[in-house]
């Protein structure tokens, strides 16, 4: 099935100065294949990314939302600023894409998975990176992205799964939609930073009722301390969200 409907590419940017130009150019190249609009939510970048984004916006190439927020909130803001019949999400400014590969993935969606929410995930990289495609009306019906910094993608997929509208498509390695993926080695660098990131990650998992550790997983002392601190923080703040059912995603949404 071929569609001429507008596809909204909803992206996040957060101090992605090293890749933002190449990332945007790679996504904008998709317009050679089908009608697209690019909407970027910038997390108030301070490394020069904002100036680059302003240039693309002022040239009429992208729509830009600027707000300090979580990943989930940023994705929702980008979605709300978009207008396409279909949404292509989780394509962010720290990665570079193949327009040909993304177009092939979108074409596969329309030919075999129309009316569902599809996710494909690159498996050969240390950094998790996925692409999600869905009809706009479905994202609205599911409630969109919630205010989470970690697991906001899983949270949305779980609601689609519960509605029997979720599909996983094996990553098309023969025509990959990603040209390169940024691996953020510094994310857990340093004891204090590593503890803080883990605590934030575990807190968001607890807020939506997601299992923090997998069965049989080795849990370090730092992980245990971060987990107990996260549990206490969530309980004190009482900022739970409505829990999602536990879908059988297997390895694809860990």
N, C-alpha and C positions, 0 to 999 in steps of 0.2 A: 504493500500500500504506500503510495506517495502522497504527501500532504503539503499544501502550500500555506498552511496555517503558521502564524507567528510562533516561534519558540523563544522563550525567555531564558537566557543564560544568567543565572543568579550566582554571584561570586562574593567572596570575602577577601579583604585585604587587611593585613596587620603587620606593618613594618616589613613589607616584602620588596624593598627597593632593589634587591639584586635580581629579581625576576619579573617585576610587575610589567615592564614594557613588553618583554618577550611573551609573557603570559597573555596579556590583552591582545597583542597582535595575532597570536595563534588562535584565539577564540573569535576575534573579529573576522578572520579568514574564513570562518564557517559560512559567512554571508554569500560566498561564492556558490554554495550548494543549496541553501534554503533561506527563507526569511528569518532573521534572528534579531533580537535586541539584547544588549549586554547591560546588566545592572550590577553595580558593585556597592557593597556596604563596607565602608572603611572604618576601622576601629581607632580612629584619630591617630593615624600613623605619624611618627616623628622622625623618620629616617629619609625623608625625601619622597616617599611613596605618594603622599597627599598631593604634592606639586605635580607629579606625573599624572595622577588621576584627574586633577583639575584641567590639565592640558587636553586629555582625551574627552573630558566632559565638555569643555569649551568649544571643541571641534565638532561636537554633536555625535561623537562615536559611542559614548556610554551614558548611562544614567547613573548618578552618584548619590549615595546616602552616607552621611558622616555622623557617627555617633559612637561613643564609648559604650560597649555592651558585650555580652557573652556571644559565643558563636551562634547559639540557637536564636537569640534575639536578632543578631545581625542577619541571619538567613531569612528570618521572618520579615524584617524591614526591607530587604532586597526583593523578596517575593511580593510584598505589598506595593512596592514601587514599580513592579513589572506589569505587563499587560498581555503577555502571550497566552495563547490557548493551551500551550504545553510549557512545562517548566523543566529545565535541565539544571540540576543543582549539584552542590558539593564539588564544583570546579572552581578552585580558588587561585589567588594570584601568586602563590608560592610554587605552583606547578606550571609546566608548559605543555601544550596540547597539540595533537595532530588534527587539523580540521577535517582531513579525509577520514581519519579514524573515528572522530566524534560523529561525523555525518553518517558513517556506516552503522554506528551503534544506534543512532536515532532512527535510521531506516529499518533496522532490525526490530526496534521497538514497535514501529507502526505496522510492520508486516506480520509480527507474531505475538505481540503483547499489548496491543491497543486496549485501553481501558483499565490497565493495571498500573501499579507503581513498580518500576523496574530498577534494580540496582546491579551494577557490575563493579567488581573490586579487583584492583591489581594485586596479584599474589607474590610477585617476585621482587618486592621491595620491602625494606624494613619499616618504612613509614606507610601506615594504612592510607589508602587513597581510593576513593570510590566515586562513581557518577550515578546519580539518581534521576530518572525521567518519569514524569507523571502528568496527567491532565490537570490543568489549573483547578478545575472544579473539584477534583478529588482531594487536592491539598487543602482546599477550603473546608470540605466536608470532614476531613480528618482533624482539623484544628491547627494545621500548620506546625511550624517549629516552636517548641517551648523554650523558655528562658534557661537554657543549660549551656555550660561551656564545654562539657564533655558528654559524649553519648547522645548528642542532639539528633544525629542521623539515625542511630539505632532506635531512639524513642519514636521517631516518625515511622520508621519501617515496621515497628511492633504494632502500631495502630493500623497500618495498612494490612499487615498479616492477619490481625484479628478480624478485619473486615473482609478477609479472603480476596484481597486485591493486590497482594505482594508477589513479585516474581524476581528470582535471581537469574541473571544471565551470566554464564561463565565468561571470564575476561577474554576478549578477542585478541589473543596474542599475535595472530597473523596480520592484524590491522589495528594495532593498539590506539586507543583514543588519547593516551598520555605519551608525550614525547620525552618528558623527564619529570621526576618527582624530587622535591627537596626533602632531604632527611635532616630533621632538626636535632642534631646530636646534643645541643646544649640544653635541651628541655629538662633533663634530669641531672645536669652538671652541678656539683656542689651538694653537700648534705642538706643544707637549709632549703635550697631551691627544690631539690628532689623531693624532700618531705612535703613542702608546700604544694607542689604540683600533684603529688599522689593524694594528699588530703582533699584537694579540690576535686580531683577525678572521682575519688571514692564517695565524696559528699553528693555529687550529682547522681551517681549510681544509686545511692541509698534513697535519694529524693524520689526516684521514679520506680523503686522496687526492683532494680536490676541486681543480679548477683555480682558481687565485687570480685570474688575469686572463683576460679573454676575448680571442679572436683579434682583432687590429687595434685593441685598446683603447689609448688614450693613457695612458702610465704616467709620472707625475711623479717627480721626484727623491725627494720624501718617500715616495712609494709604494714606490719601488725600495729605499730604505734600510730601510723597515719590513719589506719582504718578506725581505731578506737577514738582518735581525735575527731575524725570526720563524723562518726556516729554521734558523739557527744554534741558536736556543733549543730548538726541537723536537728537533733532532739531539742536543743535549747532554743534554736531559732524557729522551730516549728514550720519550716518552709518546705514541707513535703508537697509533691505534686501527685495527682491521681496516678496510682501505679498502673503500669501496662502489663498485660499478660506476658508470660515467658515463651516466646515463639521458639520453635526448633530451628534456629538459624544455623546451628552447627558452627563451622569455622568462619562463616561468611560475615558475621556481624559481631565478632569479639572485639 
